Every structure is written in C-alpha cells, then in structure tokens.
Amino acid sequence: MRAGSKSQAMEKPQSLEIRRLCGDLYEIAATEDVEAVEIANEETEEKHTEYTYTERRDTARLSGYEEAVSALIGLKYTTGDEIALTRKGITASNDAEYVAYLAHVEECKAYARAYFDVEGGAV
C-alpha cells in the first residue's frame, strides 16, 4: 500500500476527490483515517473541530470514467498490491485486507461514475 501524508483541516475532507486543472489534467486525492479533534481557543475558551487524516494526492491525465477509477485506486494501491490482494482473494475471499480492498475499489467506481456522469461502468 502506498504511504500517505498526515494532514489537518478545518473542514472534514471527502474520502475521494477529482478536480479538473486544465484539459485532460486532473488532481486526484484520497483520504482515510479521518479523526475529529476538538480544539479550544485559550483566550476565548471557544471550541471548534479540526480534522486530521491521511492524504494521498497526485495529478493524472484522465479521458473518462475508466482512467479515473484506475487512478483513484492507484493512489492507495500499487499494481503489485493489487495482484497480491487478488491472489489472496482467490484463496480466501473473506480475508479482511481483501474485503477492504474491494470496498475501496467500489467506492472509487461510484465516485468516478458520479463525477463523469456515467451509468454503470466496465472497470
């Protein structure tokens, strides 16, 4: 699995994000391990919530849904990871790591479908 960087924000991040930069160039991002942290202002004693999370971000040239799904999955898993997890799924389809991988793939597909306004999808 690819390493991410720890980030912090005032607003809760989306788990997946695609943002068009120009032409077919997009910024893609995935976040996980989101934790809400309550912060108190020492002077006013007012509290607000901030979020810490692990983030993976990249740019990719995307022509549509299928490339978006692959790019989003690739933020978290290398090709080698996917091959290993597929082998694991063939021998133990209820393995927790494999089940988490499949859930991530389905989330990527759903997000890319909505972003590119596609019904279903071949990936």
BELMO-V797061 format. One line per field, one symbol per residue. ss: DSSP state (@ for helix, = for strand, . for the rest). A space follows every 50 residues. Layout:
ss->???
This chain:
ss->....=====......=======..================......==== ===========...@@@@@@@@@@@@..@@@@@@@@@@@@@....@@@@@ @@@@@@@@@@@@@@@........
